[in-house]
Amino acid sequence: MTGHAPSLAKITRPSQPGVLSRKRLFALLDQRRSNSVVWVMGPAGSGKTTLVSSYLDAREIDCLWYEVDQGDADIATFFYYMGQVVQEEQATGQRALTRWSPEYVGELSTFTRRYFRELFGRMSAPFAVVFDGYQEVPPQSSFHEVIRDGLAEIPEGGCAIIISRTDPPSTMARFRANGRMDVLGWNELCLSREESDAIVRMRGYELSEDALSRLYLKTEGWAAGLVLMLEHARIEGWATELPVASTPQVVFDYLAGEIFQQANRKVQDFALRTAALPQMTASMARELSGHPKAAEILTNLTQSHDFVTARRAKPEPVYQYHPLLREFLLNRARENFTETTYTELHRKAASLLEANGQVEDAVAVLVELEDWETLNRIIRAHAVPMLDNGRGETLAQWLESLPADMLQHDPWMLYWMGACRFAYTPRESRRLYEQAFELFNAGARQNAKGLLLACSGVMDAILYELDDLALLDRWIPQLTELVKRYPDQVSDNVEARVTSSLFMSMVLRQPHHPDVEYWVERAITVSQSISDPSLRMQVELFVAISFMWTGRFARAFEVIERMRALGQSPEVSPLALITLRNVESMYYMLIGSHGPCLEAVYDGLEIARASGVHIWSSQLLANGVAGALGGGDLDTAERLLVELEGRRERTRRLDRCLFHYFSAWHAMLRKDLLRAYQHQKAALRLATEVGVPFFEILARLGLAQVLFQCGDDHKGAMHLQQVHSIAREIRNYWLEFMSLIAYAQIALDHGRKRSGLNSLRYAMGLGREYGYTHFLWWQPEVMGRLCTSALEAGIEVDYVKDLIRKRNLVPEGTVQHVDTWPWRFRIFTLGQFTVHHDDEPRALPRKSQGRPIELLKTLAAYGGREVSVDRLADVLWPRIDSDYAHRSFTTTLHRLRKLLGLDEALVLRDGCLSLNPRYCWLDTWAMEQVLDEINGLLRSPRPGGCAATEEAVTAVAERLMRLYRGPFLANDDHPTYASCRERLRSRLLRSLGEVGQYWQERGRWEKAVEYYQRGLEVDGVAEGLYRHLMVCYQRLGRLAEAIEVYNRCHKTLAAVLHVAPSRETTAIYDGLLKRGA
């Protein structure tokens, strides 16, 4: 026997040779087929199936034929067998249609439309899809919505023909209203007089006109009645009168009974016994009936009766009694057989049906017989493949058929019921798994496999619901202990389930668990043996999430790359692809890559929209919000937040937590502290209720920063301490990095510099070691300040510079003195003029093409900030009219921006041009900032009256000398440049002199000499510096050098200024001579 042939009868068109071609109805079908859907409706035996089958043959129209039965009320069953139809009809090697699974329930219409679009896309016009026996599905089933939505996708040249005994259900009203459905009803279906006469002639009867007329009046155009009357007449003559005002079944039973009595007793017995089978092969009929010539009997019945049909199937045909005939035979069997015989016959039929793959039919027989033990066995044997095919609803119906006492006391039945409920009601599923666990655990002999699977099921239900993960605290140690107790029971299939449950539970709920890394690595190993690419992707992608949550982004990316390759398989489900996009978007969001993050988000949402699988849609939107916020794109973030908020009522608590968390971050960047506080409080409440430490840390960290900004330092510090403690406990360096960054920000903003720099040093060390370039709650202004502080303090300089470049950070305020900041542009004007872009010299145009450079030099000469366009135009185009000068300025500015490669480097506002200090470093700015700092150190009163420290003075003076490489634009003699040159020279000399005096006052004569000498290198006629230098050498006892200084002074003043040294200088010189005498 084969396990496939009988099941294919459901999806095989019946073969009915030698039937009347009803050309009248063929013409009607030709007309109505153009309206996409034709509803063929009539009572049993009115020839509906025969009409449609013969029409398709006559018109040579390709078709898919599907026989509807009560099992199709479970839409998973319908889609399963529809897949079988397509598999039979389509070319070998063609990709199978998308398989139905429970994740599509929320968007059934979307899945259906996509499924039928793909189905119809594989068919060549003209084609027809036939649904025969539509009335078998109860009206409350969603099957009707599926057919409605699917048939809406029929393309031009295709049509659907629905065969039913009843009117179209209300769900089809739209088709009728918009003219896309035509009904072919009883008035058209009933035989015309001419058709009735033709059937009589086809069957070899020669009747008079009067006899034909009386026959037609008696049958009233009912095809089954006509056929039975002819058969009865052949046996008994024409005296039969039909029951008055009876249903078709009553009339049929009456006539069939008359005919049945005349049949051969062996045939009678064969028919009564085989009626127990809804459909059969000759082999099944022979085994059930005990008749060795079953094939011959079935062939004869098919040829001599319109009420037995054969369907072509492999390896042997499948036969089926007409529903009217089968109902008659079943009633007769109950009358003719003893109860014991009837029961045994049907029990044997159930066994045959199961063996031949007709499990649903077998179950229906067993339920009628109340054979619960056999049904229990069938459920155990078929539960796994049923669930794998998404047919949990049908399996649940089987389970619900069992007596309540049996269901409640059989742990495997409870376990399978929990599996059926998993995708729809995870809380009920958890309760059922828990009951199964308790039963598996009861008694002297525990069921190890059942304990492992039930415990895993409980944990999976908790994870799927994502509502209260604290419940896992009981089950994580329970499953861990079971794995140790029953190592031999952990087979490949069980291990995959157990490993997945344990590692996901630990990552989400107990990241501090000592075994968490073992189970993460075990999950990677186990996943290699999973043959289903979609399931493997689900497991490994969660591994990638665990890597990301612990800051191991490189390992996460390795997993993502593997899953991208696996995702190319045509067998991968939409859910797996959406999960991949979700994890990709999360990865790019967490490393601060804004563009690729949004690309993955939009792609994932599009797959979700097309497939109807929206399990990850809220998470995708949340990732998009975070990616946009991290990239500073607040408008996109706000738009996605609005979309995310619209889904809040349909989302889990964790999704709502993310909505509030990212709303708070958005509000913080908008400087709306009140809204940030409200959202972050809600986020923390939800994260705590759900029980995921990772999200609790994020929420506390965000709330701490909001509280500090609001001035509530005490509560802010409390949350921050909790965060740092938890992060260290769970050994999560990324979260620790985030908490240290937050602490450094808060400490530095509150004047606790030492503490802040210590936190910053540790944070940047972690960032360098693990390559962190981004984190949640990223605030560019804050990170700009912290990077400035790090560079000023010499903390992880190379890493910080790299971080600034990768994240395009810009400094806040005036930080031109920070030499190590990686400016986009460095403009050197002291000494030789050069421009560096990203620390590389930028080639400048030749002098003949150098007008943009002249604009840049002139802008620098006037200070680089808010220089009037009129002033610049007057300098650069002094002898032309103002209109032309302004046009020339506009052109030159455009050329300069193009030369630099960044429009934002130059800001034109309110008629003034400026270098943008967020992107440009100008050495004169830096120099003047240092000069101001020297002035502040040496002249301004110090806190508490304390003098500036020697270390501070040395450091700032050294920065000054590194900056000064020569006079301002030394090689240019433009008058505009001379003014700036002189001003800077004067300030520099004054500061160098003051630094020299600082050291001189402290008796640090060598240091004083150093700075006086440097001052003279700047200006060789600065007579005051000569005097200070002479005094310092004198105090050092180096009289000869002191005298030599005077001689140099005398010579230089005479040569340059044509004057002699002043009396003060001469007096010091005379004193030196006396000391030397």
Secondary structure, 3 states (H helix, E strand, C coil): CCCCHHHHHHHCCEECCCCCCCHHHHHHHHHHHHHCEEEEECCCCCCHHHHHHHHHHHHCCEEEEEECCHHHHCHHHHHHHHHHHHHHHCCCCCCCCCCCCHHHHHHHHHHHHHHHHHHHHCCCCCEEEEEECHHHCCCCCCHHHHHHHHHCCCCCCEEEEEEECCCCCHHHHHHHHCCCEEEECHHHHCCCHHHHHHHHHHCCCCCCHHHHHHHHHHHCCCHHHHHHHHHHHHHHCCCCCCCCCCCHHHHHHHHHHHHHHHCCHHHHHHHHHHCCCCCECHHHHHHHHCCCCHHHHHHHHHHHCCCEEEECCCCCCEEEECHHHHHHHHHHHHHHCCHHHHHHHHHHHHHHHHHCCCHHHHHHHHHHHCCHHHHHHHHHHHHHHHHHCCCHHHHHHHHHHCCHHHHHHCHHHHHHHHHHHCCCCHHHHHHHHHHHHHHHCCCCCCCHHHHHHHHHHHHHHHHHHCCCHHHHHHHHHHHHHHHHHCHHHCCHHHHHHHHHHHHHHHHHHCCCCCCHHHHHHHHHHHHCCCCCHHHHHHHHHHHHHHHHHCCCHHHHHHHHHHHHHHCCCCCCCHHHHHHHHHHHHHHHHHCCCHHHHHHHHHHHHHHHHHHCCCCCHHHHHHHHHHHHHHCCCHHHHHHHHHHHHCCHHHCCHHHHHHHHHHHHHHHHHCCCHHHHHHHHHHHHHHHHHHCCHHHHHHHHHHHHHHHHHHCCHHHHHHHHHHHHHHHHHCCCHHHHHHHHHHHHHHHHHCCCHHHHHHHHHHHHHHHHHHCCCCCCCCCHHHHHHHHHHHHHCCCCHHHHHHHHHHHCCCCCCCCCCCCCCCCCEEEECECCCEEEECCEECCCCCHHHCHHHHHHHHHHHCCCCCEEHHHHHHHHCCCCCHHHHHHHHHHHHHHHHHHHCCHHHEEEECCEEEECCCCEEEHHHHHHHHHHHHHHHHCCCCHHHCCCCHHHHHHHHHHHHHHCCCCECCCCCCHHHHHHHHHHHHHHHHHHHHHHHHHHHCCCHHHHHHHHHHHHHHCCCCHHHHHHHHHHHHHCCCHHHHHHHHHHHHHHHHHHCCCCCCHHHHHHHHHHHHHHC
